[in-house]
Amino acid sequence: MNEETLRALLESITRGEQSVDDAVSKLKNLPFEDIGFAKVDHHRQLRCGFPEVVYCEGKTVEQVAAIFSRCAATEGNVLATRASQSVFDAVSATNPQATYHEAARVITLRKTDAKPSAGTIAVVSAGTSDIPVAEEARITAEIMDQRVTAIYDVGVAGIHRLLAHRAALTEANVIVVAAGMEGALPSVVAGLVDCPVIGVPTSVGYGASFGGLAALLAMLNSCGSGVTVVNIDNGFGAGYAAALINRRCRDRDP
């Protein structure tokens, strides 16, 4: 339930179009619904502006399918991350309108009409191998009704590729940068723009990258002002944070 539907419900009671008992029935699962192995937070969209997101890893296929279906029974969009094909098969059996984004391992179900944001988020990947993490960020932001520009494979090994997209970078209100290896790209981007840069270290790289730890430490030690960092491979966290920032932004003066 979101603020718009709650207002509509209360106004319908005021107009005498439905009884208090009917309203109570619709609100009975607010703020959460206990389904035994999970307490589905139907109140989160009212508090945070987007419904609860389903993290699939560590849950059984049956658990994910059940949680997803309870989320889908409400008015909000549904997002599930770290989903395998087998998880999607179970989800789509009862939610045929759901979409699987294989590269990002994300399932989405759009229940509301898209209302694209005024401002733009740029999602940048250093290499092609970083695209799955960048895609998780992009899809997260888009299901939250944000306009996103994707700029992929523009890492520091060929910096001219990044500079070719200078205009798109400067137009963005916030930029997500996914990079593995030495994790230098967020610092470079931050030196070109006047907006927040969210670094996403990825687990891409050879042995001494330590599964993304080298990139994480490099980003945390960035000399570029305005760089903040999420956890390794956490494209979802970066996309969500970017969406919240972009919601607060008005169109900037040219």
C-alpha positions as CSV (number, residue, x, y, z in Angstrom):
1,M,0.0,0.0,0.0
2,N,1.3,3.4,-0.9
3,E,0.2,6.9,0.2
4,E,-2.0,7.4,-2.9
5,T,-4.0,4.3,-2.3
6,L,-4.3,4.9,1.4
7,R,-5.7,8.4,0.7
8,A,-8.1,7.0,-1.8
9,L,-9.3,4.4,0.7
10,L,-9.9,7.0,3.4
11,E,-11.7,9.4,1.1
12,S,-14.0,6.6,-0.1
13,I,-15.0,6.0,3.6
14,T,-15.7,9.8,3.9
15,R,-17.9,9.7,0.9
16,G,-19.8,6.7,2.2
17,E,-18.7,4.5,-0.7
18,Q,-17.5,1.7,1.5
19,S,-17.9,0.8,5.2
20,V,-15.3,1.0,7.9
21,D,-15.4,-2.8,8.1
22,D,-14.4,-3.1,4.4
23,A,-11.5,-0.7,5.0
24,V,-10.4,-2.6,8.1
25,S,-10.4,-5.8,5.9
26,K,-8.1,-4.1,3.3
27,L,-5.8,-2.8,6.0
28,K,-5.6,-6.0,8.1
29,N,-2.1,-6.9,6.7
30,L,-0.7,-3.5,7.5
31,P,2.0,-3.1,8.6
32,F,3.2,-6.7,7.9
33,E,1.9,-10.1,6.9
34,D,3.1,-13.1,8.8
35,I,3.5,-16.2,6.6
36,G,5.4,-18.3,9.0
37,F,8.9,-18.2,7.6
38,A,8.7,-14.5,6.7
39,K,7.0,-11.3,7.8
40,V,6.3,-9.5,4.6
41,D,6.6,-5.7,5.2
42,H,3.6,-4.2,3.4
43,H,4.2,-0.9,5.2
44,R,7.6,-0.2,3.7
45,Q,6.4,1.7,0.6
46,L,4.6,4.2,2.9
47,R,7.7,4.6,5.1
48,C,10.5,4.4,2.5
49,G,8.9,5.1,-0.9
50,F,9.4,1.6,-2.4
51,P,8.1,-1.8,-1.3
52,E,10.2,-4.4,0.4
53,V,12.7,-6.0,-1.9
54,V,13.2,-9.8,-1.9
55,Y,16.8,-11.1,-1.6
56,C,16.7,-14.6,-3.0
57,E,20.0,-16.2,-2.0
58,G,19.7,-18.3,1.2
59,K,16.0,-18.9,0.7
60,T,14.4,-21.9,-0.8
61,V,12.7,-21.7,-4.2
62,E,9.3,-22.2,-2.5
63,Q,10.0,-19.4,0.1
64,V,10.9,-16.9,-2.6
65,A,7.9,-17.8,-4.7
66,A,5.6,-17.3,-1.7
67,I,7.1,-14.0,-0.6
68,F,7.1,-12.7,-4.1
69,S,3.4,-13.6,-4.5
70,R,2.4,-11.8,-1.3
71,C,4.3,-8.7,-2.4
72,A,2.6,-9.0,-5.8
73,A,-0.8,-9.0,-4.2
74,T,-0.3,-5.4,-3.3
75,E,-0.3,-2.3,-5.5
76,G,3.4,-1.7,-5.7
77,N,6.1,-2.9,-8.0
78,V,8.0,-6.0,-7.0
79,L,11.8,-6.5,-7.2
80,A,13.8,-9.6,-6.3
81,T,17.6,-9.8,-6.4
82,R,20.1,-12.6,-6.7
83,A,17.6,-14.8,-8.4
84,S,18.4,-18.0,-10.3
85,Q,16.6,-19.3,-13.3
86,S,14.9,-22.0,-11.2
87,V,13.7,-19.3,-8.8
88,F,12.2,-17.3,-11.7
89,D,10.5,-20.4,-13.0
90,A,8.7,-20.9,-9.7
91,V,7.9,-17.2,-9.4
92,S,6.5,-16.9,-12.9
93,A,4.3,-19.9,-12.4
94,T,2.0,-17.8,-10.3
95,N,3.1,-14.4,-11.6
96,P,3.3,-14.7,-15.4
97,Q,3.8,-11.0,-15.9
98,A,7.2,-11.1,-14.0
99,T,10.3,-10.5,-16.0
100,Y,13.7,-12.2,-15.5
101,H,16.8,-10.1,-16.2
102,E,19.4,-12.9,-16.6
103,A,22.6,-10.9,-16.5
104,A,21.7,-9.0,-13.4
105,R,19.9,-12.1,-11.8
106,V,17.0,-9.8,-11.0
107,I,13.2,-10.4,-11.2
108,T,10.8,-7.5,-11.7
109,L,7.1,-7.1,-11.7
110,R,5.7,-3.7,-12.7
111,K,2.3,-3.1,-11.1
112,T,2.1,0.7,-11.5
113,D,2.4,2.9,-14.6
114,A,5.9,4.3,-15.1
115,K,6.4,7.9,-14.0
116,P,10.0,8.7,-15.2
117,S,11.9,11.0,-13.0
118,A,12.8,14.5,-14.2
119,G,16.5,14.0,-13.5
120,T,18.8,11.3,-14.7
121,I,21.0,8.7,-13.1
122,A,24.1,7.5,-15.0
123,V,25.2,3.9,-14.5
124,V,28.8,3.3,-15.6
125,S,30.8,0.1,-15.9
126,A,34.6,-0.1,-16.1
127,G,34.6,-3.3,-18.2
128,T,32.2,-5.7,-19.9
129,S,32.8,-8.1,-17.0
130,D,31.3,-5.5,-14.6
131,I,28.1,-5.2,-16.5
132,P,26.1,-7.7,-14.4
133,V,26.6,-5.6,-11.3
134,A,25.9,-2.4,-13.3
135,E,22.7,-4.0,-14.7
136,E,21.5,-4.8,-11.2
137,A,21.9,-1.1,-10.3
138,R,20.2,0.1,-13.5
139,I,17.2,-2.2,-13.2
140,T,16.8,-1.3,-9.5
141,A,16.7,2.4,-10.3
142,E,14.3,1.9,-13.3
143,I,11.8,-0.1,-11.3
144,M,11.9,2.8,-8.9
145,D,10.8,5.0,-11.9
146,Q,14.2,6.7,-12.4
147,R,15.5,7.6,-15.8
148,V,18.8,5.9,-16.3
149,T,21.6,6.3,-18.9
150,A,23.9,3.2,-19.2
151,I,27.5,3.8,-20.1
152,Y,29.4,0.5,-20.3
153,D,33.0,-0.6,-20.9
154,V,34.7,2.7,-20.3
155,G,37.4,1.8,-17.8
156,V,40.7,3.5,-17.2
157,A,42.7,1.3,-19.6
158,G,41.1,3.3,-22.4
159,I,40.1,6.6,-20.8
160,H,39.2,8.1,-24.1
161,R,36.1,5.9,-24.1
162,L,34.9,7.5,-20.9
163,L,35.6,11.1,-22.2
164,A,33.4,10.4,-25.2
165,H,30.4,10.3,-22.8
166,R,31.3,13.5,-20.9
167,A,28.0,15.2,-21.8
168,A,25.9,12.4,-20.4
169,L,28.0,12.3,-17.2
170,T,27.6,16.0,-16.6
171,E,23.8,15.9,-17.1
172,A,23.3,13.2,-14.4
173,N,22.2,14.1,-10.9
174,V,24.0,11.0,-9.5
175,I,26.4,8.5,-11.0
176,V,26.9,4.8,-10.2
177,V,30.3,3.4,-11.2
178,A,30.9,-0.4,-11.1
179,A,34.6,-1.4,-11.4
180,G,36.7,-4.4,-10.5
181,M,40.5,-4.9,-10.9
182,E,42.1,-1.8,-9.2
183,G,38.8,0.0,-8.9
184,A,40.1,3.4,-10.1
185,L,37.2,4.5,-12.3
186,P,35.0,6.2,-9.6
187,S,37.9,8.5,-8.7
188,V,38.3,9.5,-12.3
189,V,34.6,10.1,-12.8
190,A,34.4,12.2,-9.6
191,G,37.1,14.4,-11.0
192,L,34.9,15.3,-14.0
193,V,31.5,16.0,-12.5
194,D,29.7,18.0,-9.7
195,C,27.3,15.3,-8.5
196,P,27.6,12.4,-6.1
197,V,29.4,9.3,-7.3
198,I,28.5,5.9,-5.9
199,G,31.3,3.4,-6.3
200,V,30.5,-0.3,-6.6
201,P,33.6,-2.5,-6.3
202,T,33.1,-5.8,-8.2
203,S,34.7,-9.2,-7.6
204,V,36.2,-9.1,-11.1
205,G,40.0,-9.5,-11.3
206,Y,42.9,-11.8,-10.8
207,G,44.2,-13.3,-7.6
208,A,45.5,-10.1,-5.8
209,S,42.1,-8.5,-6.4
210,F,41.0,-10.7,-3.5
211,G,37.4,-11.1,-4.8
212,G,36.8,-7.3,-5.0
213,L,38.6,-6.3,-1.8
214,A,41.3,-4.4,-3.7
215,A,38.7,-2.4,-5.5
216,L,36.8,-1.8,-2.3
217,L,39.8,-0.4,-0.5
218,A,40.8,1.7,-3.5
219,M,37.4,3.3,-3.6
220,L,37.3,3.9,0.1
221,N,40.6,5.7,-0.3
222,S,39.6,7.7,-3.3
223,C,41.0,11.2,-3.6
224,G,38.0,12.2,-5.6
225,S,35.6,14.3,-3.6
226,G,32.0,13.1,-3.6
227,V,32.7,9.4,-3.9
228,T,30.8,7.1,-1.6
229,V,31.1,3.3,-1.7
230,V,28.7,0.3,-1.3
231,N,29.7,-3.3,-0.7
232,I,31.3,-5.6,-3.2
233,D,29.0,-6.5,-6.1
234,N,26.1,-4.6,-4.4
235,G,24.6,-3.1,-7.6
236,F,21.2,-3.2,-5.9
237,G,22.3,-1.0,-3.0
238,A,23.9,1.5,-5.4
239,G,20.9,1.7,-7.6
240,Y,18.5,2.1,-4.7
241,A,20.7,4.9,-3.1
242,A,21.0,6.6,-6.5
243,A,17.2,6.5,-6.9
244,L,16.7,8.1,-3.5
245,I,19.2,10.9,-4.3
246,N,17.6,11.5,-7.7
247,R,14.1,11.8,-6.2
248,R,15.4,14.7,-4.1
249,C,17.0,16.5,-7.0
250,R,15.3,19.1,-9.1
251,D,16.5,19.7,-12.7
252,R,19.8,21.5,-12.4
253,D,20.3,24.8,-14.2
254,P,22.1,24.4,-17.4
